[in-house]
Amino acid sequence: MKIPSVNQELVSDLEKIKDPQELIGEIFKRFKNRAAIGTSGQLTGTVMIDLAVKAGAKPRVFTIDTLRLFKETYELFDAMEKKYGIRVERIKPDPAKIAAMVKEHGEYLFFDSKKKQELCCHLRKVEPNDEVLKTVDVWLTGLRVDQSAARAKTNRFEIIIHPEGKHPILKVAPLVDWTEEKLRDYAGKNGVPVHKLLEWKKDGWYYESLGCVICTTPIGPHEPRRAGRWRWFNAVDSDKECGLHTERKHEDEV
């Protein structure tokens, strides 16, 4: 079966499918291993995997292993592999680039400035993500409109061009309009493995957004869900991002 072209005609066709499970199943039916779920182990990603399997697919799944993930994150991926009979591709950064960055700026450069935090994220997350995107035509993400003000206008479908300008990619957020409560309810009813830190609570503090160790902390009862990410920048940036889902200019646009 020929892999479909990524274009507006494809988007228009897929937009007719309202049910997330049916949509995810149809995407893997059409694109096989040229479609992949990217997940950091948070609820949206694990639920998407469960929906894909229930739709009859054996989904391709990848995560960006920044080499600074919580031990509970690695435990979750082991549990997902065992439960669903899949392999979670663990994409790591270029060790030479990480070594050079640490040598020049120090191991904890992300405390120094936003610029250095973004450099660390770019080398540890964005570049490895760009590498795996070279191998896909459809990227299924866990973006949701309730995650932050910056993500409130997230579309279910978006055609992006690979950062190296080589090919179009259909970026899909199948659960874009699901709430945290709905995800937790689905996970509980369907036995979906849940990251242990997402079940941790203490004196009203809890985790909702997970990333690297040190750069992720619990949030208080009245804080926005991404307040725990790079907490030391809260006073200057309320919509913090690592760079995976922010628009980047191509060389010919700079």
C-alpha positions, 0 to 999 in steps of 0.5 A: 500500500502506497504511503499517502502524500501529506497535503491539505486534501489529506487533512480534509479527509482526516478531519471527518473522523471525530473519534480519537481512537478511530483517527489514530487507528486510521493514521497508522493504517495509512502510514504504518511506521511513517507515523509515530506517537511522540511522548514524554510519558505524560497522560496524553501520550500514554492514553494515545498509545492505549487508543492506538492498540485498541484500534488494532494498530501496533503503534510506533512510539518514541521518546526523547531521552535527554539523559536527565529524565526521572527514574520513574519515567524510564520505569513507565516506558518499561511498563508500557512496552510490557503491557502493549508489546511495543518498543519505545524508541529512546532517542538521545542527544549527540554526546559530543555536543552535550560534552562541549556545552557542559565544558563551555557553560557548566552542567547547570547552565539552565539556571543562568539565563533563558538563553542558556536554558533554551540551548540546553533544551535545544541540544537535549530535546529539539535536535534529537526530535528533529532527527526522528522526524526525518523518518516520519510523515505523521507526528502524533503529539500530546498537545492540548488546549488546556495546558497553557495560554500558549497552547490554547489555540492548538489545532488538531491538524497542522502541516509543518515542514521539517526544520531542514526543509526536506519534507512536509509532516502532518502534526496531529493532536488527537486529544487536543480538547481532552481535559486532565480529568478526562485523561485520568478517568480514561486511564483509570477505567482502562488500566493505562500505566500512569507515571508514578509522579503524576500520582504523587501528592503532598500537602496540596502539591502535585505534578502535572507537567513532567520533563527533566530532573531539576528542571521539573518541580511540583506545583501548588494548588493555585498555580498553572500547570507549567509553573513547575517547569523551569520554576526560576523563570516564572516571573519573566515567562508564563508560557514556558516551552522547551522548543519542540512545539514553537515555530522556528524560522528556516535559514532562508527566512532568517 
